Amino acid sequence: MSLEKAAALIHIHAHPDESGPAQVAGACCVPRQTMTSLLDSLERDGLARRTPHPSDRRKKIMVITAKGSRLAKAVLRDLLDVEKAAMNVIEPELLPKIRSLLEAYTGELARLNRSRPPAVGGAGIAPYPVPARERP
């Protein structure tokens, strides 16, 4: 499974009320054109399905299947296991300082994200430059 497909599956699993194709694309930092093929692939594999939006019949939302939910949980478990193993190389007495630095870093990212207009669609700072041919 590609990283982008796994990210889309995890997003749909973790945020069922934010699972429109555009929302999933934005959360995964993937162009909407790419997201369409990823969502098609999730459907073909029986991991998620498109359903009508509950209040806007022009829209579709993605709903995770039982098979998709099991896979998303397994992927998340694997990610957490790897992160935990990687953290084991850090001396325990350094963890409070690292946590403090990461909180400062993520706080500043959040502040910058609120204060700057997005490079492309969605909200916040785009994580990578989007080629001119892919811009809306």
DAPE-V733180 format. One record per pair of residues at least 24 apart in sequence whose ideal C-beta (glycine too) atoms are under 8 Angstrom apart, sorted by the first residue. I is the first residue (numbers start at 1). J is the second residue. D is the distance in whole Angstrom. If there is no record, write none. Layout:
i->[I/I]
j->[J/J]
d->[D/D]
//
This chain:
i->[1/2/4/4/4/4/5/5/5/6/8/8/8/8/9/9/9/9/9/9/9/9/10/10/10/12/12/12/12/12/12/12/13/13/13/13/13/13/14/16/16/19/19/19/20/20/20/20/20/21/21/22/24/26/26/26/29/29/29/31/31/33/42/47]
j->[75/38/28/30/34/38/38/41/42/75/35/38/39/42/42/47/48/64/68/71/72/75/72/75/76/42/48/62/63/64/68/72/64/68/69/72/73/76/72/63/64/61/62/63/53/59/60/61/62/60/62/121/62/121/122/123/126/127/128/130/134/134/68/71]
d->[8/8/6/5/7/6/5/6/7/5/7/5/7/7/6/6/7/7/6/7/5/7/5/6/6/8/5/5/8/5/7/8/5/7/6/4/7/8/8/7/7/5/4/7/7/6/7/5/7/7/7/8/6/7/4/8/7/5/7/7/5/8/7/6]
//
